[in-house]
Amino acid sequence: MGVNVQTLDSFLQGLQSKGFQFQEDAVGFIYFGKLYTNASDELAIAAVELTLKVQFSFEGSFYVSLLETLVANKVKTRKAALKFVKDNQLLAI
């Protein structure tokens, strides 16, 4: 039984197909943050998702800071990211 893992590319394309428009430099910044923190696609997706939920738009510095925090705390999955954020009261979600 294979695990269906979503890629960062497919996640961003899915958002755009639903009408979410990123500002011109946002997509590049998302990939920069992923590479800068050496995060997995799953963790980068979780950070984008949480950023959008809290900021109601994409805020690059918030996203990178969140991603750095998740990576520094060895968070690996979307579920763990949501739990970490909630347990540490980092965001009001």
PDB file of N, CA, C and O in Angstrom, chain B, residues numbered from 101:
ATOM      1  N   MET B 101       0.846  -1.171   0.000  1.00  0.00           N
ATOM      2  CA  MET B 101       0.000   0.000   0.000  1.00  0.00           C
ATOM      3  C   MET B 101       0.894   1.237   0.000  1.00  0.00           C
ATOM      4  O   MET B 101       1.623   1.472   0.964  1.00  0.00           O
ATOM      5  N   GLY B 102       0.846   2.015  -1.052  1.00  0.00           N
ATOM      6  CA  GLY B 102       1.683   3.199  -1.167  1.00  0.00           C
ATOM      7  C   GLY B 102       1.079   4.388  -0.447  1.00  0.00           C
ATOM      8  O   GLY B 102      -0.139   4.503  -0.313  1.00  0.00           O
ATOM      9  N   VAL B 103       1.936   5.254   0.004  1.00  0.00           N
ATOM     10  CA  VAL B 103       1.489   6.472   0.665  1.00  0.00           C
ATOM     11  C   VAL B 103       1.419   7.564  -0.396  1.00  0.00           C
ATOM     12  O   VAL B 103       2.374   7.778  -1.143  1.00  0.00           O
ATOM     13  N   ASN B 104       0.295   8.245  -0.455  1.00  0.00           N
ATOM     14  CA  ASN B 104       0.118   9.318  -1.428  1.00  0.00           C
ATOM     15  C   ASN B 104       0.713  10.599  -0.866  1.00  0.00           C
ATOM     16  O   ASN B 104       0.095  11.269  -0.039  1.00  0.00           O
ATOM     17  N   VAL B 105       1.901  10.934  -1.314  1.00  0.00           N
ATOM     18  CA  VAL B 105       2.593  12.114  -0.829  1.00  0.00           C
ATOM     19  C   VAL B 105       2.452  13.224  -1.855  1.00  0.00           C
ATOM     20  O   VAL B 105       2.815  13.061  -3.021  1.00  0.00           O
ATOM     21  N   GLN B 106       1.924  14.346  -1.410  1.00  0.00           N
ATOM     22  CA  GLN B 106       1.736  15.486  -2.301  1.00  0.00           C
ATOM     23  C   GLN B 106       3.046  16.264  -2.427  1.00  0.00           C
ATOM     24  O   GLN B 106       3.745  16.483  -1.438  1.00  0.00           O
ATOM     25  N   THR B 107       3.363  16.672  -3.633  1.00  0.00           N
ATOM     26  CA  THR B 107       4.554  17.482  -3.824  1.00  0.00           C
ATOM     27  C   THR B 107       4.205  18.953  -3.627  1.00  0.00           C
ATOM     28  O   THR B 107       3.044  19.354  -3.714  1.00  0.00           O
ATOM     29  N   LEU B 108       5.225  19.733  -3.363  1.00  0.00           N
ATOM     30  CA  LEU B 108       5.027  21.174  -3.209  1.00  0.00           C
ATOM     31  C   LEU B 108       4.478  21.767  -4.507  1.00  0.00           C
ATOM     32  O   LEU B 108       3.606  22.635  -4.482  1.00  0.00           O
ATOM     33  N   ASP B 109       4.999  21.289  -5.644  1.00  0.00           N
ATOM     34  CA  ASP B 109       4.505  21.755  -6.951  1.00  0.00           C
ATOM     35  C   ASP B 109       3.002  21.526  -7.091  1.00  0.00           C
ATOM     36  O   ASP B 109       2.261  22.443  -7.446  1.00  0.00           O
ATOM     37  N   SER B 110       2.556  20.302  -6.810  1.00  0.00           N
ATOM     38  CA  SER B 110       1.140  19.982  -6.997  1.00  0.00           C
ATOM     39  C   SER B 110       0.264  20.746  -6.003  1.00  0.00           C
ATOM     40  O   SER B 110      -0.855  21.135  -6.336  1.00  0.00           O
ATOM     41  N   PHE B 111       0.762  20.961  -4.795  1.00  0.00           N
ATOM     42  CA  PHE B 111       0.017  21.732  -3.803  1.00  0.00           C
ATOM     43  C   PHE B 111      -0.192  23.173  -4.277  1.00  0.00           C
ATOM     44  O   PHE B 111      -1.302  23.701  -4.215  1.00  0.00           O
ATOM     45  N   LEU B 112       0.884  23.796  -4.749  1.00  0.00           N
ATOM     46  CA  LEU B 112       0.784  25.190  -5.210  1.00  0.00           C
ATOM     47  C   LEU B 112      -0.099  25.295  -6.452  1.00  0.00           C
ATOM     48  O   LEU B 112      -0.883  26.235  -6.585  1.00  0.00           O
ATOM     49  N   GLN B 113       0.031  24.325  -7.359  1.00  0.00           N
ATOM     50  CA  GLN B 113      -0.830  24.319  -8.549  1.00  0.00           C
ATOM     51  C   GLN B 113      -2.289  24.141  -8.161  1.00  0.00           C
ATOM     52  O   GLN B 113      -3.173  24.750  -8.763  1.00  0.00           O
ATOM     53  N   GLY B 114      -2.544  23.314  -7.164  1.00  0.00           N
ATOM     54  CA  GLY B 114      -3.902  23.109  -6.677  1.00  0.00           C
ATOM     55  C   GLY B 114      -4.502  24.384  -6.109  1.00  0.00           C
ATOM     56  O   GLY B 114      -5.663  24.703  -6.368  1.00  0.00           O
ATOM     57  N   LEU B 115      -3.709  25.111  -5.337  1.00  0.00           N
ATOM     58  CA  LEU B 115      -4.187  26.390  -4.798  1.00  0.00           C
ATOM     59  C   LEU B 115      -4.517  27.361  -5.922  1.00  0.00           C
ATOM     60  O   LEU B 115      -5.548  28.033  -5.900  1.00  0.00           O
ATOM     61  N   GLN B 116      -3.627  27.423  -6.900  1.00  0.00           N
ATOM     62  CA  GLN B 116      -3.834  28.347  -8.011  1.00  0.00           C
ATOM     63  C   GLN B 116      -5.041  27.941  -8.849  1.00  0.00           C
ATOM     64  O   GLN B 116      -5.753  28.803  -9.364  1.00  0.00           O
ATOM     65  N   SER B 117      -5.278  26.639  -8.991  1.00  0.00           N
ATOM     66  CA  SER B 117      -6.430  26.187  -9.767  1.00  0.00           C
ATOM     67  C   SER B 117      -7.744  26.500  -9.047  1.00  0.00           C
ATOM     68  O   SER B 117      -8.799  26.571  -9.677  1.00  0.00           O
ATOM     69  N   LYS B 118      -7.677  26.685  -7.731  1.00  0.00           N
ATOM     70  CA  LYS B 118      -8.862  27.054  -6.947  1.00  0.00           C
ATOM     71  C   LYS B 118      -9.030  28.571  -6.875  1.00  0.00           C
ATOM     72  O   LYS B 118      -9.929  29.073  -6.200  1.00  0.00           O
ATOM     73  N   GLY B 119      -8.154  29.296  -7.580  1.00  0.00           N
ATOM     74  CA  GLY B 119      -8.295  30.743  -7.652  1.00  0.00           C
ATOM     75  C   GLY B 119      -7.399  31.539  -6.731  1.00  0.00           C
ATOM     76  O   GLY B 119      -7.448  32.769  -6.732  1.00  0.00           O
ATOM     77  N   PHE B 120      -6.567  30.848  -5.931  1.00  0.00           N
ATOM     78  CA  PHE B 120      -5.653  31.595  -5.062  1.00  0.00           C
ATOM     79  C   PHE B 120      -4.507  32.139  -5.897  1.00  0.00           C
ATOM     80  O   PHE B 120      -3.814  31.383  -6.577  1.00  0.00           O
ATOM     81  N   GLN B 121      -4.311  33.425  -5.846  1.00  0.00           N
ATOM     82  CA  GLN B 121      -3.244  34.053  -6.621  1.00  0.00           C
ATOM     83  C   GLN B 121      -2.105  34.472  -5.702  1.00  0.00           C
ATOM     84  O   GLN B 121      -2.293  35.270  -4.784  1.00  0.00           O
ATOM     85  N   PHE B 122      -0.943  33.935  -5.955  1.00  0.00           N
ATOM     86  CA  PHE B 122       0.248  34.347  -5.218  1.00  0.00           C
ATOM     87  C   PHE B 122       0.807  35.602  -5.867  1.00  0.00           C
ATOM     88  O   PHE B 122       0.718  35.775  -7.082  1.00  0.00           O
ATOM     89  N   GLN B 123       1.380  36.470  -5.058  1.00  0.00           N
ATOM     90  CA  GLN B 123       2.085  37.611  -5.629  1.00  0.00           C
ATOM     91  C   GLN B 123       3.297  37.075  -6.386  1.00  0.00           C
ATOM     92  O   GLN B 123       3.753  35.954  -6.160  1.00  0.00           O
ATOM     93  N   GLU B 124       3.795  37.900  -7.277  1.00  0.00           N
ATOM     94  CA  GLU B 124       4.815  37.480  -8.239  1.00  0.00           C
ATOM     95  C   GLU B 124       5.998  36.734  -7.622  1.00  0.00           C
ATOM     96  O   GLU B 124       6.419  35.704  -8.149  1.00  0.00           O
ATOM     97  N   ASP B 125       6.527  37.230  -6.535  1.00  0.00           N
ATOM     98  CA  ASP B 125       7.726  36.634  -5.955  1.00  0.00           C
ATOM     99  C   ASP B 125       7.437  35.542  -4.923  1.00  0.00           C
ATOM    100  O   ASP B 125       8.369  34.908  -4.428  1.00  0.00           O
ATOM    101  N   ALA B 126       6.174  35.312  -4.593  1.00  0.00           N
ATOM    102  CA  ALA B 126       5.835  34.396  -3.500  1.00  0.00           C
ATOM    103  C   ALA B 126       6.254  32.959  -3.775  1.00  0.00           C
ATOM    104  O   ALA B 126       6.813  32.302  -2.896  1.00  0.00           O
ATOM    105  N   VAL B 127       5.994  32.462  -4.973  1.00  0.00           N
ATOM    106  CA  VAL B 127       6.328  31.068  -5.273  1.00  0.00           C
ATOM    107  C   VAL B 127       7.838  30.845  -5.172  1.00  0.00           C
ATOM    108  O   VAL B 127       8.285  29.838  -4.623  1.00  0.00           O
ATOM    109  N   GLY B 128       8.606  31.771  -5.694  1.00  0.00           N
ATOM    110  CA  GLY B 128      10.066  31.678  -5.570  1.00  0.00           C
ATOM    111  C   GLY B 128      10.503  31.693  -4.112  1.00  0.00           C
ATOM    112  O   GLY B 128      11.427  30.978  -3.724  1.00  0.00           O
ATOM    113  N   PHE B 129       9.840  32.502  -3.315  1.00  0.00           N
ATOM    114  CA  PHE B 129      10.171  32.595  -1.899  1.00  0.00           C
ATOM    115  C   PHE B 129       9.827  31.291  -1.174  1.00  0.00           C
ATOM    116  O   PHE B 129      10.551  30.870  -0.272  1.00  0.00           O
ATOM    117  N   ILE B 130       8.729  30.657  -1.568  1.00  0.00           N
ATOM    118  CA  ILE B 130       8.339  29.380  -0.970  1.00  0.00           C
ATOM    119  C   ILE B 130       9.433  28.339  -1.216  1.00  0.00           C
ATOM    120  O   ILE B 130       9.815  27.604  -0.306  1.00  0.00           O
ATOM    121  N   TYR B 131       9.932  28.283  -2.449  1.00  0.00           N
ATOM    122  CA  TYR B 131      11.001  27.321  -2.763  1.00  0.00           C
ATOM    123  C   TYR B 131      12.317  27.710  -2.092  1.00  0.00           C
ATOM    124  O   TYR B 131      13.070  26.842  -1.651  1.00  0.00           O
ATOM    125  N   PHE B 132      12.593  28.998  -2.015  1.00  0.00           N
ATOM    126  CA  PHE B 132      13.793  29.464  -1.317  1.00  0.00           C
ATOM    127  C   PHE B 132      13.752  29.005   0.143  1.00  0.00           C
ATOM    128  O   PHE B 132      14.731  28.461   0.653  1.00  0.00           O
ATOM    129  N   GLY B 133      12.615  29.226   0.814  1.00  0.00           N
ATOM    130  CA  GLY B 133      12.482  28.833   2.217  1.00  0.00           C
ATOM    131  C   GLY B 133      12.661  27.345   2.410  1.00  0.00           C
ATOM    132  O   GLY B 133      13.295  26.906   3.369  1.00  0.00           O
ATOM    133  N   LYS B 134      12.096  26.557   1.486  1.00  0.00           N
ATOM    134  CA  LYS B 134      12.214  25.102   1.554  1.00  0.00           C
ATOM    135  C   LYS B 134      13.682  24.689   1.445  1.00  0.00           C
ATOM    136  O   LYS B 134      14.155  23.859   2.221  1.00  0.00           O
ATOM    137  N   LEU B 135      14.395  25.266   0.490  1.00  0.00           N
ATOM    138  CA  LEU B 135      15.812  24.941   0.310  1.00  0.00           C
ATOM    139  C   LEU B 135      16.664  25.470   1.466  1.00  0.00           C
ATOM    140  O   LEU B 135      17.557  24.776   1.953  1.00  0.00           O
ATOM    141  N   TYR B 136      16.386  26.688   1.897  1.00  0.00           N
ATOM    142  CA  TYR B 136      17.145  27.343   2.971  1.00  0.00           C
ATOM    143  C   TYR B 136      17.089  26.536   4.264  1.00  0.00           C
ATOM    144  O   TYR B 136      18.080  26.432   4.987  1.00  0.00           O
ATOM    145  N   THR B 137      15.913  25.963   4.546  1.00  0.00           N
ATOM    146  CA  THR B 137      15.731  25.204   5.784  1.00  0.00           C
ATOM    147  C   THR B 137      15.932  23.710   5.597  1.00  0.00           C
ATOM    148  O   THR B 137      15.914  22.949   6.564  1.00  0.00           O
ATOM    149  N   ASN B 138      16.125  23.287   4.344  1.00  0.00           N
ATOM    150  CA  ASN B 138      16.263  21.864   4.013  1.00  0.00           C
ATOM    151  C   ASN B 138      15.018  21.085   4.457  1.00  0.00           C
ATOM    152  O   ASN B 138      15.117  19.962   4.951  1.00  0.00           O
ATOM    153  N   ALA B 139      13.863  21.696   4.272  1.00  0.00           N
ATOM    154  CA  ALA B 139      12.593  21.090   4.691  1.00  0.00           C
ATOM    155  C   ALA B 139      12.073  20.156   3.606  1.00  0.00           C
ATOM    156  O   ALA B 139      12.400  20.304   2.428  1.00  0.00           O
ATOM    157  N   SER B 140      11.267  19.204   4.021  1.00  0.00           N
ATOM    158  CA  SER B 140      10.600  18.308   3.073  1.00  0.00           C
ATOM    159  C   SER B 140       9.448  19.057   2.403  1.00  0.00           C
ATOM    160  O   SER B 140       9.024  20.111   2.876  1.00  0.00           O
ATOM    161  N   ASP B 141       8.950  18.503   1.301  1.00  0.00           N
ATOM    162  CA  ASP B 141       7.768  19.081   0.661  1.00  0.00           C
ATOM    163  C   ASP B 141       6.607  19.121   1.650  1.00  0.00           C
ATOM    164  O   ASP B 141       5.896  20.122   1.732  1.00  0.00           O
ATOM    165  N   GLU B 142       6.415  18.043   2.396  1.00  0.00           N
ATOM    166  CA  GLU B 142       5.296  17.973   3.331  1.00  0.00           C
ATOM    167  C   GLU B 142       5.363  19.100   4.366  1.00  0.00           C
ATOM    168  O   GLU B 142       4.346  19.716   4.685  1.00  0.00           O
ATOM    169  N   LEU B 143       6.555  19.363   4.883  1.00  0.00           N
ATOM    170  CA  LEU B 143       6.700  20.418   5.886  1.00  0.00           C
ATOM    171  C   LEU B 143       6.519  21.800   5.260  1.00  0.00           C
ATOM    172  O   LEU B 143       5.905  22.681   5.861  1.00  0.00           O
ATOM    173  N   ALA B 144       7.050  21.988   4.061  1.00  0.00           N
ATOM    174  CA  ALA B 144       6.872  23.269   3.358  1.00  0.00           C
ATOM    175  C   ALA B 144       5.391  23.521   3.078  1.00  0.00           C
ATOM    176  O   ALA B 144       4.911  24.645   3.226  1.00  0.00           O
ATOM    177  N   ILE B 145       4.672  22.481   2.674  1.00  0.00           N
ATOM    178  CA  ILE B 145       3.231  22.602   2.425  1.00  0.00           C
ATOM    179  C   ILE B 145       2.513  23.000   3.713  1.00  0.00           C
ATOM    180  O   ILE B 145       1.659  23.887   3.702  1.00  0.00           O
ATOM    181  N   ALA B 146       2.857  22.346   4.819  1.00  0.00           N
ATOM    182  CA  ALA B 146       2.230  22.675   6.104  1.00  0.00           C
ATOM    183  C   ALA B 146       2.494  24.128   6.482  1.00  0.00           C
ATOM    184  O   ALA B 146       1.597  24.819   6.966  1.00  0.00           O
ATOM    185  N   ALA B 147       3.721  24.591   6.263  1.00  0.00           N
ATOM    186  CA  ALA B 147       4.064  25.977   6.599  1.00  0.00           C
ATOM    187  C   ALA B 147       3.312  26.968   5.716  1.00  0.00           C
ATOM    188  O   ALA B 147       2.865  28.007   6.201  1.00  0.00           O
ATOM    189  N   VAL B 148       3.163  26.661   4.420  1.00  0.00           N
ATOM    190  CA  VAL B 148       2.382  27.526   3.531  1.00  0.00           C
ATOM    191  C   VAL B 148       0.936  27.554   4.000  1.00  0.00           C
ATOM    192  O   VAL B 148       0.327  28.619   4.097  1.00  0.00           O
ATOM    193  N   GLU B 149       0.393  26.383   4.289  1.00  0.00           N
ATOM    194  CA  GLU B 149      -0.996  26.265   4.724  1.00  0.00           C
ATOM    195  C   GLU B 149      -1.244  27.069   6.006  1.00  0.00           C
ATOM    196  O   GLU B 149      -2.218  27.817   6.096  1.00  0.00           O
ATOM    197  N   LEU B 150      -0.359  26.911   6.991  1.00  0.00           N
ATOM    198  CA  LEU B 150      -0.508  27.637   8.247  1.00  0.00           C
ATOM    199  C   LEU B 150      -0.336  29.140   8.042  1.00  0.00           C
ATOM    200  O   LEU B 150      -1.049  29.936   8.653  1.00  0.00           O
ATOM    201  N   THR B 151       0.598  29.524   7.194  1.00  0.00           N
ATOM    202  CA  THR B 151       0.799  30.942   6.901  1.00  0.00           C
ATOM    203  C   THR B 151      -0.466  31.551   6.316  1.00  0.00           C
ATOM    204  O   THR B 151      -0.889  32.632   6.727  1.00  0.00           O
ATOM    205  N   LEU B 152      -1.064  30.860   5.361  1.00  0.00           N
ATOM    206  CA  LEU B 152      -2.284  31.372   4.726  1.00  0.00           C
ATOM    207  C   LEU B 152      -3.443  31.438   5.716  1.00  0.00           C
ATOM    208  O   LEU B 152      -4.237  32.378   5.677  1.00  0.00           O
ATOM    209  N   LYS B 153      -3.548  30.450   6.602  1.00  0.00           N
ATOM    210  CA  LYS B 153      -4.633  30.433   7.586  1.00  0.00           C
ATOM    211  C   LYS B 153      -4.511  31.580   8.582  1.00  0.00           C
ATOM    212  O   LYS B 153      -5.515  32.161   8.993  1.00  0.00           O
ATOM    213  N   VAL B 154      -3.295  31.900   8.964  1.00  0.00           N
ATOM    214  CA  VAL B 154      -3.090  32.921   9.986  1.00  0.00           C
ATOM    215  C   VAL B 154      -3.012  34.325   9.383  1.00  0.00           C
ATOM    216  O   VAL B 154      -3.578  35.271   9.930  1.00  0.00           O
ATOM    217  N   GLN B 155      -2.324  34.452   8.277  1.00  0.00           N
ATOM    218  CA  GLN B 155      -2.086  35.771   7.672  1.00  0.00           C
ATOM    219  C   GLN B 155      -3.149  36.157   6.645  1.00  0.00           C
ATOM    220  O   GLN B 155      -3.243  37.324   6.265  1.00  0.00           O
ATOM    221  N   PHE B 156      -3.943  35.200   6.195  1.00  0.00           N
ATOM    222  CA  PHE B 156      -4.970  35.400   5.150  1.00  0.00           C
ATOM    223  C   PHE B 156      -4.377  35.800   3.801  1.00  0.00           C
ATOM    224  O   PHE B 156      -5.100  36.195   2.886  1.00  0.00           O
ATOM    225  N   SER B 157      -3.080  35.697   3.692  1.00  0.00           N
ATOM    226  CA  SER B 157      -2.365  35.907   2.433  1.00  0.00           C
ATOM    227  C   SER B 157      -0.980  35.314   2.662  1.00  0.00           C
ATOM    228  O   SER B 157      -0.663  34.875   3.768  1.00  0.00           O
ATOM    229  N   PHE B 158      -0.161  35.301   1.625  1.00  0.00           N
ATOM    230  CA  PHE B 158       1.173  34.744   1.814  1.00  0.00           C
ATOM    231  C   PHE B 158       2.121  35.837   2.275  1.00  0.00           C
ATOM    232  O   PHE B 158       2.289  36.851   1.597  1.00  0.00           O
ATOM    233  N   GLU B 159       2.733  35.629   3.422  1.00  0.00           N
ATOM    234  CA  GLU B 159       3.708  36.559   3.994  1.00  0.00           C
ATOM    235  C   GLU B 159       5.026  35.803   4.106  1.00  0.00           C
ATOM    236  O   GLU B 159       5.188  34.941   4.971  1.00  0.00           O
ATOM    237  N   GLY B 160       5.964  36.133   3.224  1.00  0.00           N
ATOM    238  CA  GLY B 160       7.204  35.371   3.107  1.00  0.00           C
ATOM    239  C   GLY B 160       8.021  35.248   4.373  1.00  0.00           C
ATOM    240  O   GLY B 160       8.492  34.158   4.698  1.00  0.00           O
ATOM    241  N   SER B 161       8.202  36.350   5.102  1.00  0.00           N
ATOM    242  CA  SER B 161       9.043  36.289   6.300  1.00  0.00           C
ATOM    243  C   SER B 161       8.387  35.440   7.387  1.00  0.00           C
ATOM    244  O   SER B 161       9.076  34.746   8.135  1.00  0.00           O
ATOM    245  N   PHE B 162       7.074  35.493   7.473  1.00  0.00           N
ATOM    246  CA  PHE B 162       6.347  34.664   8.433  1.00  0.00           C
ATOM    247  C   PHE B 162       6.535  33.185   8.089  1.00  0.00           C
ATOM    248  O   PHE B 162       6.820  32.360   8.957  1.00  0.00           O
ATOM    249  N   TYR B 163       6.369  32.871   6.806  1.00  0.00           N
ATOM    250  CA  TYR B 163       6.522  31.493   6.317  1.00  0.00           C
ATOM    251  C   TYR B 163       7.914  30.945   6.638  1.00  0.00           C
ATOM    252  O   TYR B 163       8.032  29.840   7.168  1.00  0.00           O
ATOM    253  N   VAL B 164       8.958  31.697   6.326  1.00  0.00           N
ATOM    254  CA  VAL B 164      10.324  31.209   6.555  1.00  0.00           C
ATOM    255  C   VAL B 164      10.585  31.048   8.048  1.00  0.00           C
ATOM    256  O   VAL B 164      11.207  30.070   8.465  1.00  0.00           O
ATOM    257  N   SER B 165      10.122  31.987   8.848  1.00  0.00           N
ATOM    258  CA  SER B 165      10.301  31.889  10.292  1.00  0.00           C
ATOM    259  C   SER B 165       9.591  30.652  10.849  1.00  0.00           C
ATOM    260  O   SER B 165      10.148  29.931  11.676  1.00  0.00           O
ATOM    261  N   LEU B 166       8.385  30.417  10.398  1.00  0.00           N
ATOM    262  CA  LEU B 166       7.640  29.238  10.827  1.00  0.00           C
ATOM    263  C   LEU B 166       8.351  27.960  10.390  1.00  0.00           C
ATOM    264  O   LEU B 166       8.492  27.020  11.172  1.00  0.00           O
ATOM    265  N   LEU B 167       8.793  27.933   9.151  1.00  0.00           N
ATOM    266  CA  LEU B 167       9.496  26.758   8.627  1.00  0.00           C
ATOM    267  C   LEU B 167      10.785  26.508   9.408  1.00  0.00           C
ATOM    268  O   LEU B 167      11.097  25.363   9.734  1.00  0.00           O
ATOM    269  N   GLU B 168      11.535  27.569   9.710  1.00  0.00           N
ATOM    270  CA  GLU B 168      12.760  27.425  10.516  1.00  0.00           C
ATOM    271  C   GLU B 168      12.443  26.835  11.890  1.00  0.00           C
ATOM    272  O   GLU B 168      13.166  25.966  12.378  1.00  0.00           O
ATOM    273  N   THR B 169      11.374  27.305  12.506  1.00  0.00           N
ATOM    274  CA  THR B 169      10.979  26.810  13.825  1.00  0.00           C
ATOM    275  C   THR B 169      10.607  25.336  13.769  1.00  0.00           C
ATOM    276  O   THR B 169      11.005  24.556  14.635  1.00  0.00           O
ATOM    277  N   LEU B 170       9.845  24.958  12.751  1.00  0.00           N
ATOM    278  CA  LEU B 170       9.448  23.558  12.611  1.00  0.00           C
ATOM    279  C   LEU B 170      10.661  22.661  12.391  1.00  0.00           C
ATOM    280  O   LEU B 170      10.782  21.612  13.024  1.00  0.00           O
ATOM    281  N   VAL B 171      11.553  23.065  11.503  1.00  0.00           N
ATOM    282  CA  VAL B 171      12.757  22.264  11.212  1.00  0.00           C
ATOM    283  C   VAL B 171      13.648  22.174  12.456  1.00  0.00           C
ATOM    284  O   VAL B 171      14.154  21.100  12.781  1.00  0.00           O
ATOM    285  N   ALA B 172      13.841  23.302  13.153  1.00  0.00           N
ATOM    286  CA  ALA B 172      14.694  23.323  14.347  1.00  0.00           C
ATOM    287  C   ALA B 172      14.164  22.391  15.435  1.00  0.00           C
ATOM    288  O   ALA B 172      14.928  21.863  16.243  1.00  0.00           O
ATOM    289  N   ASN B 173      12.852  22.199  15.441  1.00  0.00           N
ATOM    290  CA  ASN B 173      12.232  21.334  16.441  1.00  0.00           C
ATOM    291  C   ASN B 173      11.978  19.922  15.920  1.00  0.00           C
ATOM    292  O   ASN B 173      11.243  19.138  16.522  1.00  0.00           O
ATOM    293  N   LYS B 174      12.605  19.622  14.790  1.00  0.00           N
ATOM    294  CA  LYS B 174      12.573  18.283  14.193  1.00  0.00           C
ATOM    295  C   LYS B 174      11.162  17.790  13.882  1.00  0.00           C
ATOM    296  O   LYS B 174      10.873  16.597  13.976  1.00  0.00           O
ATOM    297  N   VAL B 175      10.288  18.727  13.509  1.00  0.00           N
ATOM    298  CA  VAL B 175       8.937  18.373  13.086  1.00  0.00           C
ATOM    299  C   VAL B 175       9.047  17.833  11.658  1.00  0.00           C
ATOM    300  O   VAL B 175       9.706  18.440  10.814  1.00  0.00           O
ATOM    301  N   LYS B 176       8.408  16.701  11.390  1.00  0.00           N
ATOM    302  CA  LYS B 176       8.575  16.039  10.086  1.00  0.00           C
ATOM    303  C   LYS B 176       7.309  15.997   9.233  1.00  0.00           C
ATOM    304  O   LYS B 176       7.399  15.979   8.006  1.00  0.00           O
ATOM    305  N   THR B 177       6.135  15.983   9.858  1.00  0.00           N
ATOM    306  CA  THR B 177       4.897  15.778   9.102  1.00  0.00           C
ATOM    307  C   THR B 177       3.935  16.951   9.278  1.00  0.00           C
ATOM    308  O   THR B 177       4.091  17.780  10.175  1.00  0.00           O
ATOM    309  N   ARG B 178       2.940  16.996   8.395  1.00  0.00           N
ATOM    310  CA  ARG B 178       1.911  18.027   8.486  1.00  0.00           C
ATOM    311  C   ARG B 178       1.174  17.914   9.820  1.00  0.00           C
ATOM    312  O   ARG B 178       0.955  18.911  10.507  1.00  0.00           O
ATOM    313  N   LYS B 179       0.797  16.687  10.174  1.00  0.00           N
ATOM    314  CA  LYS B 179       0.080  16.458  11.425  1.00  0.00           C
ATOM    315  C   LYS B 179       0.915  16.928  12.622  1.00  0.00           C
ATOM    316  O   LYS B 179       0.399  17.577  13.531  1.00  0.00           O
ATOM    317  N   ALA B 180       2.187  16.599  12.611  1.00  0.00           N
ATOM    318  CA  ALA B 180       3.081  17.011  13.699  1.00  0.00           C
ATOM    319  C   ALA B 180       3.248  18.529  13.719  1.00  0.00           C
ATOM    320  O   ALA B 180       3.361  19.125  14.791  1.00  0.00           O
ATOM    321  N   ALA B 181       3.265  19.157  12.546  1.00  0.00           N
ATOM    322  CA  ALA B 181       3.386  20.622  12.474  1.00  0.00           C
ATOM    323  C   ALA B 181       2.172  21.286  13.098  1.00  0.00           C
ATOM    324  O   ALA B 181       2.306  22.242  13.862  1.00  0.00           O
ATOM    325  N   LEU B 182       0.984  20.783  12.775  1.00  0.00           N
ATOM    326  CA  LEU B 182      -0.240  21.342  13.343  1.00  0.00           C
ATOM    327  C   LEU B 182      -0.255  21.167  14.863  1.00  0.00           C
ATOM    328  O   LEU B 182      -0.629  22.078  15.602  1.00  0.00           O
ATOM    329  N   LYS B 183       0.158  19.986  15.312  1.00  0.00           N
ATOM    330  CA  LYS B 183       0.204  19.709  16.754  1.00  0.00           C
ATOM    331  C   LYS B 183       1.235  20.609  17.436  1.00  0.00           C
ATOM    332  O   LYS B 183       0.956  21.165  18.498  1.00  0.00           O
ATOM    333  N   PHE B 184       2.411  20.757  16.848  1.00  0.00           N
ATOM    334  CA  PHE B 184       3.469  21.582  17.433  1.00  0.00           C
ATOM    335  C   PHE B 184       3.001  23.029  17.585  1.00  0.00           C
ATOM    336  O   PHE B 184       3.188  23.644  18.635  1.00  0.00           O
ATOM    337  N   VAL B 185       2.404  23.552  16.548  1.00  0.00           N
ATOM    338  CA  VAL B 185       1.932  24.943  16.554  1.00  0.00           C
ATOM    339  C   VAL B 185       0.855  25.134  17.628  1.00  0.00           C
ATOM    340  O   VAL B 185       0.856  26.123  18.361  1.00  0.00           O
ATOM    341  N   LYS B 186      -0.053  24.170  17.702  1.00  0.00           N
ATOM    342  CA  LYS B 186      -1.141  24.258  18.694  1.00  0.00           C
ATOM    343  C   LYS B 186      -0.599  24.082  20.117  1.00  0.00           C
ATOM    344  O   LYS B 186      -0.936  24.860  21.010  1.00  0.00           O
ATOM    345  N   ASP B 187       0.243  23.056  20.328  1.00  0.00           N
ATOM    346  CA  ASP B 187       0.773  22.776  21.669  1.00  0.00           C
ATOM    347  C   ASP B 187       1.608  23.933  22.208  1.00  0.00           C
ATOM    348  O   ASP B 187       1.613  24.196  23.411  1.00  0.00           O
ATOM    349  N   ASN B 188       2.313  24.623  21.312  1.00  0.00           N
ATOM    350  CA  ASN B 188       3.183  25.719  21.735  1.00  0.00           C
ATOM    351  C   ASN B 188       2.504  27.078  21.603  1.00  0.00           C
ATOM    352  O   ASN B 188       3.129  28.118  21.810  1.00  0.00           O
ATOM    353  N   GLN B 189       1.232  27.058  21.261  1.00  0.00           N
ATOM    354  CA  GLN B 189       0.423  28.277  21.139  1.00  0.00           C
ATOM    355  C   GLN B 189       1.124  29.336  20.292  1.00  0.00           C
ATOM    356  O   GLN B 189       1.127  30.521  20.622  1.00  0.00           O
ATOM    357  N   LEU B 190       1.728  28.867  19.171  1.00  0.00           N
ATOM    358  CA  LEU B 190       2.441  29.788  18.291  1.00  0.00           C
ATOM    359  C   LEU B 190       1.491  30.586  17.423  1.00  0.00           C
ATOM    360  O   LEU B 190       1.759  31.741  17.093  1.00  0.00           O
ATOM    361  N   LEU B 191       0.380  29.968  17.054  1.00  0.00           N
ATOM    362  CA  LEU B 191      -0.570  30.618  16.162  1.00  0.00           C
ATOM    363  C   LEU B 191      -1.983  30.411  16.685  1.00  0.00           C
ATOM    364  O   LEU B 191      -2.275  29.410  17.339  1.00  0.00           O
ATOM    365  N   ALA B 192      -2.827  31.338  16.399  1.00  0.00           N
ATOM    366  CA  ALA B 192      -4.242  31.200  16.772  1.00  0.00           C
ATOM    367  C   ALA B 192      -4.975  30.535  15.614  1.00  0.00           C
ATOM    368  O   ALA B 192      -5.507  31.214  14.735  1.00  0.00           O
ATOM    369  N   ILE B 193      -4.999  29.195  15.616  1.00  0.00           N
ATOM    370  CA  ILE B 193      -5.695  28.468  14.542  1.00  0.00           C
ATOM    371  C   ILE B 193      -6.801  27.611  15.099  1.00  0.00           C
ATOM    372  O   ILE B 193      -7.493  26.929  14.343  1.00  0.00           O
TER     373      ILE B 193
END
